[in-house]
Amino acid sequence: MSDVLLLDVGHGNCTIVRDEQAVAVIDAPAGSALLDALDALGVTHVDQAVISHADADHIQGILALLTSDRISVGTLYLNPDRDRTTAVWRELIQAISVAARHSGFKTCPSLTAATQALQVGAITMTVVCPSVALALSAAGGAAPGGGVNSANTLSAVIKVERFADVGVLLAGDLDAVGLRDASTSQARLVASALVFPHHGGLPGAAAQSKTFGVQLLQMVNPSQVFVSNGRSKHSNPRPEMVEAILDHGCALACTQLAKACGEPSSHDHLEAWPAAGRNERHSCAGTVSLKLTETGAVRDSGFEALFRAYVGSQVASPMCIRTKH
């Protein structure tokens, strides 16, 4: 049984963490991939749902989960965002109010490094960022170490692991100000796999991009990096981010095929899980399942081989390798 599902949801992030005793969901954009995957798993109750920050591509699917008539939610974890005025944020608040009327549901409006580690059976989810000091300065405020906070600055960064420092780090939309705070607060980001922040896009000013990528990779030191991106949204991952990842010696896989890599051609290499890009052949790695072992977060070797063969033979200009196979 896989422990972590990194879902292909197009532009956005969504992760399912599961043990034999419990299930958790972290982020989800609009679309059916999350509920479809939970249905495929036979899940009727999600013990913990986590929203890293208030952007629509991280919360809209959680809104759908909260209002689902076939899946219940135990506890929702999120940080408040007093300056958020979007319609989807207002709808989320309303959905939380409705869900709160049902017994068994509760909301925890605090998601910082001081939050108690969340247990998903034998799997631990630890919020390593933001620090309490950064969270208290709020979106729009001045960060303790300098700079102005955005919602991305306060994005929760979560380690998912069975064994210390060899799990998966979900970096949300962490930006350069948030990374500086992580360094100052000595947050331990070490993990064997990293879901790269902001879909491989800019972490702030363009001039910071390469430096940001290098610093983040030094702090995490992963062996593999995943980018949750949408082929039809923006131009992610950015070349400078890809360069930093490859320079660090990491294996790289994107959920969907970046436009810079070429035209879509196949979906025969994908795992069987729901993937938003499957029908239009926009998926590259697609939805990825990982097992948390003592040596790292490991993908099934057969699917990994199929994926690498697809990239090597059917992708015209793959960004994830420096030379064609």
N, C-alpha and C positions, 0 to 999 in steps of 0.2 A: 504494500500500500504506500502510495506517495504521501509525503508529509506536507508539501507546499505546492500549490498550483499558482503559477504566474500566468494569469489569463491574458490572452490576446483580446483586448477590448477596443482596439483602435487607439485614438488619442485619449489617453487616460491611464490610470493605474488600477489594478484590482488583484488582490491576492487572497487565496483561500488557504487557511492553515487547518490541518485536521489530524486528529489522533483517534484511536478507537473509542475514546470516551467523550470527545468534544470537538467542536468546529468553531473557527473564528474567521471573520472576513475583515480585510483591511482595504478601504477605499473601493470606489466603483463609479464609473461614469454612466451616462445614459446608454441604453442598449440592453439586450437580453442575455448577454454572455454570463453574467453572474448567476441569475436565477436559473438559466439553462444548466449551468455547471452544478449548482446545488441540487437540481432535480436529478441530474445524471448520477450524482453521488447518493441519492436517496435521502437527502437531508431535509428534515422538517423543522428543525430548531437550530438556530445559530446562537451559541453561548455568548459570544462577544463580537460586536461590530465596532470597528475603529475608523474614524475619519481623521486623516492626518492633518488636513487643513481645509479651508472653506471654498476652494475653487470648484466650479461645477464639474470638472472632469474627474473629481475625486468624491463628490457627494451625491450626484444625481442617482446613481444606482443604489446607494444606501437608502435614499428616499423610497425607491421602488421596493426594496427589501422590507422596510418598516411598514409599508402599506400592503404587503403581500397577504393574500388570504390563505396561503398554503404553507408559509414558513414563519415561525415566530422568532423573536429576538430576545435574548436575556438582558444583556447590558450594552448600552451604546456609550463609547468613549469619544470625546471630542473636546477641542478648545473653543471657548466663545470668541466671537469676532465682532466687537461692538460697531465697527465701521462697515460691516457687510450689509449691503442693501439690495442685493440681487433677488430676483423672484424665486430662484431655486433655494436660496438660503432661507427665505421667509417660508417657503413650502416645507422645508425640512423642519423648521421650528414648529410649524403647525402639526406635522406628522408626529413629532416627538410628543407634543401635547396630547394627541389622540392616543398614541401607544401607551402613554403613562397611565391611562385609565384602566388598562388591563393588568391584572395581577401577574407578577413575575417579571415585568419589564422595568428597568431603571436606567437612568442616565447619569454618567459621571462626567461633569463639565470641566475636567482637568486632565491634561495629557502632557506631562513634562518628565524630565529626568527624575523627579521625585515621586512619580506615580509608581505604585507597587507593581512589580512584575506580574504579568497576566499569565495564567497557566491554561494551556490547551491540552489537557491530559498531561503527558510527560514532556510536552514541548513548552518552552518558555518564550514569551514575547516581552522584551524589555525596551522601554522608551529611553533612548540614550540622549536625545535632543528634542526640544530645546531645554536649556538650563532654566531653572526657576527664575533667575534674574532676568533672562531674556524674555521669558513668557510674561513676566510682570510688566515689562516695558511696553507690551502690547503692539498690535499692528498700527503703523503710523507713528509710533514713538521712536525715541532715540535708543539704539542698542547700547548696552553697557560698554562694549568695546569699540564703539564708534559706528556710524552709519545709521540709516533709517530703516526701520522694520517694515516689511511687507508681509502679506499672508504667507508667502513662500519662506520668508525668514523664520517664521514660527512653525513651519511644517514639522510634524512629529517624525522623527527618524527612529525606526523600530528594528531591533535585532530579533530574529526568529531562530531558535536553536534548541537542539537536544543536548549538545555538547558545546562547552564554552569556546567561543571565538572561531567556530568552524561552521556556522550556520549561514543565514541569508540576512543581509542588511537592506532594508527597504528605506530608501532615502527620500521618498516623497518628492517634494519640490524644493528641497534644501538649496539655499542660495549662498553667495559669497559671505554675506553678513552672518548668516547662521553657521556657516562653516568656521568662521573666525571665532564665534562664541564656543563652538564645539571644541576647538583647539584650546582656547583659554580655560574652559571649564574641565579640560582633560577628559572629555567624554571618550569612552572606549568603543570605537567603531569597528574593531577588527572582526572580519568575517571572511569566509571562503568564497561567498558569492555576493555580488552587489547589484541591486536594481538601481541603475544610474538615475540621479535626480533630474527632474524637469524634462523627462523624455529625451535626454541627450541634448537639450537645448541650452540657451544662454542662461547663466546663473546670475545675471545682472548686466553690468556694462560689458560690451564685447571685448574690451581690452583685458578683462579679468578671466576670460574663458579658459585658456590653456593653463594658466596658473591655478585656477580653481580645480580643474580636473586632476592636475598633478598632485596637488595637496590632498585632495580627497582620496585618491588612490593610495597615497603614502600612508594615510591614516587607517584605511580599511585593509589594504594589502590583499585584495581578492585574487583568486586564480581565474574566476570567470565573472563576466559582467553581462547583464541583460538590460536592454533598453525597451521600455514599453512605449511604442510609438504608433502613430497612425499614418499610413501612406498618403492619405488625402488631406492631412492637416500639418501645416508648417513644413519645414525641411529638416526634420530631425532624423538621426542624430547629426549634430554639427561636425564638420570635418576635424576641427581642432580638438573636439572631445574624443572622437574616434582615434586620432593620433595619440592623444595622451593615454588612452586605454591600451592601444597596441604597444606603445613604448614601454608600458609597465609590464608587458608580457602576458596580458590577460587574454583568454578566449572571449570573443564577443558574439552576442546573438541578439537580434532585434525581433520583437514579436511580429512586426510587419515590414515588408520590403520597402526600404527608403527609395524615393524616386531617383536619387543619384546612383542607385545600384543597378537600375535597368527595369525592364518590363516584367510583370508577373507571368509565370508560365505553368505552375503546377501546384497541387496541394497534396500530392501522394505521399509526401514525406512527413506530414503532420501527425501529431498524436490525435487520438480519437476524441479528445475533449472539445467542447464548444470553443470556437475561435471566430471572432468578428470578421476576420479577413478571409475566411475559408472560401466562401461561395464566389467571391470575385477574384480569388487567387492572390489576394493582397498579403496573405500571411507569409512570413519568412520562417522564423522558428515557430511561430504560432503560439499556442498555449503550451507552456513548459511545466512538466511535473518533476519535482525534486525530492529525493530521499535524504534526510538528515542523518549522516553517519558520523562516526568518530573521526573520520579523515576529511570530511567536507560535505557540502551539499551536492549530491550526485544525480545527474540525469541518467535515465536508462541508456545503456551503451548502444543499443540498437537504434533508438530514435536519434541519438546524437550522431551516429554514423550516417543515417539517412539525411539528416539536416546538412551535415558538412558536405556530403556528396552532392546534394541539391545546390548548395552555394558554389561548390567548385565546378559544376558542370552546366548549370542552367541559369546562373545569374551572371549577367554580362560584365558588370564592373563592381564586384562586391567590396564594400568599404571595410568589411570585417576581416579581410585578409590582405596582406600587402602584395602578394603575387598570386596569380591563378594557379590552382593545382595542376 
